[in-house]
């Protein structure tokens, strides 16, 4: 079983940057695709980005249209960590960000992920 721990959230001004980390605790990400999701108050959890598992360093990445060109997902399998680099942040990016993992391919639907972290708050001030 994979336990996920997010970190890196915080308060940042519009246009600023943050890097979120998702670490596998007590296990590894071997064979798992990892997704980032976010949930703002009063809204449903939404897909942000995902990256597949690869043993050959061939990665496929997927982004929500709202973050494309501003966010970058990456993974370091040696460190069992997946990162979400967020740049040009906007107030609309304010949410709790969650990472999630599933065996096999990634999907955009949160209900298809088996393991979830506790979330990290990102607040972008105007």
matplotlib code that plots the C-alpha trace (Angstrom):
import matplotlib.pyplot as plt

x = [0.0, 1.3, 1.1, 1.4, 2.6, 2.3, 4.3, 5.2, 2.0, 1.7, 0.7, 2.1, 1.2, -0.3, 2.4, 4.5, 5.7, 5.5, 6.7, 4.6, 6.1, 4.4, 6.4, 5.7, 6.0, 6.5, 6.6, 7.5, 5.9, 7.1, 4.4, 2.1, 0.9, 0.5, -2.0, -2.4, -5.9, -7.2, -10.4, -11.4, -14.1, -17.5, -16.2, -15.7, -12.2, -10.7, -7.9, -4.7, -2.0, -0.8, 2.3, 2.7, 5.1, 8.0, 11.0, 12.7, 12.4, 9.7, 7.1, 3.8, 2.3, -1.2, -2.5, -5.8, -6.3, -6.4, -2.8, -1.2, 1.9, 2.1, 2.4, 4.9, 4.8, 7.9, 8.9, 12.1, 11.8, 15.0, 13.5, 10.0, 8.7, 6.5, 6.7, 4.3, 6.1, 3.5, 4.4, 2.4, 0.0, -3.4, -6.0, -8.1, -5.4, -6.2, -7.2, -6.2, -3.9, -3.9, -1.7, -3.0, -1.6, -2.9, -1.4, -1.1, -2.2, -3.2, -6.6, -8.3, -11.0, -10.2, -12.4, -10.0, -7.2, -6.7, -4.3, -4.5, -2.4, -3.8, -3.6, -1.6, -3.1, -2.1, -3.4, -2.7, -3.3, -4.4]
y = [0.0, 3.4, 6.3, 9.8, 12.9, 16.3, 19.4, 22.7, 24.6, 28.1, 31.7, 33.4, 36.6, 36.6, 35.8, 33.9, 30.3, 27.2, 23.7, 21.0, 17.6, 14.2, 11.6, 7.9, 7.0, 3.4, 2.2, 3.3, 4.7, 1.8, 0.9, 3.8, 6.8, 9.9, 12.7, 16.1, 17.3, 20.4, 21.4, 24.9, 25.7, 24.9, 23.2, 19.7, 18.1, 18.7, 17.3, 19.4, 17.1, 13.5, 11.6, 7.9, 5.4, 4.5, 2.2, 3.6, 7.4, 7.8, 9.9, 11.2, 14.2, 15.5, 18.9, 20.6, 23.5, 25.9, 25.2, 24.3, 26.3, 27.4, 24.1, 21.3, 17.8, 15.7, 12.6, 11.4, 7.7, 7.4, 9.7, 8.3, 11.8, 13.5, 17.3, 19.9, 23.2, 26.0, 29.3, 32.5, 31.6, 33.3, 33.7, 31.0, 28.5, 28.8, 25.4, 22.4, 20.3, 16.6, 14.0, 10.5, 7.3, 4.4, 1.3, 1.5, 4.3, 7.8, 9.1, 12.5, 11.1, 11.2, 8.2, 6.0, 6.7, 4.3, 6.3, 9.9, 12.3, 14.5, 17.7, 20.9, 24.4, 26.8, 30.4, 33.0, 36.5, 39.2]
z = [0.0, -0.9, 1.5, 0.0, 1.7, 0.1, 1.0, -0.5, -0.2, 1.1, 0.5, -2.6, -4.5, -8.0, -10.5, -8.0, -8.0, -5.7, -6.0, -4.5, -3.6, -3.3, -1.5, -1.2, 2.4, 3.4, -0.2, -3.7, -6.8, -8.8, -11.3, -10.3, -12.2, -10.2, -10.5, -8.9, -8.1, -6.4, -4.6, -3.9, -1.2, -2.5, -5.6, -6.7, -6.8, -10.2, -12.2, -12.5, -14.0, -14.2, -15.1, -16.0, -14.5, -16.7, -16.1, -19.2, -18.5, -21.2, -19.5, -20.7, -19.0, -19.1, -17.9, -17.4, -19.8, -17.0, -16.0, -19.3, -19.9, -16.2, -14.3, -14.9, -13.4, -13.0, -11.0, -9.5, -9.0, -7.1, -4.5, -4.8, -5.3, -7.8, -8.2, -9.4, -10.3, -10.4, -12.0, -12.9, -10.2, -10.2, -7.4, -9.2, -8.4, -4.7, -3.4, -1.5, -3.7, -3.5, -5.1, -5.9, -7.2, -9.1, -10.6, -14.4, -16.7, -15.5, -15.8, -15.2, -13.0, -9.3, -8.5, -10.5, -8.1, -5.1, -2.9, -1.8, 0.3, 2.9, 0.8, 1.0, 0.9, -1.8, -1.5, -4.1, -3.1, -5.5]

ax = plt.figure().add_subplot(projection="3d")
ax.plot(x, y, z, "-o")
ax.set_aspect("equal")
plt.show()
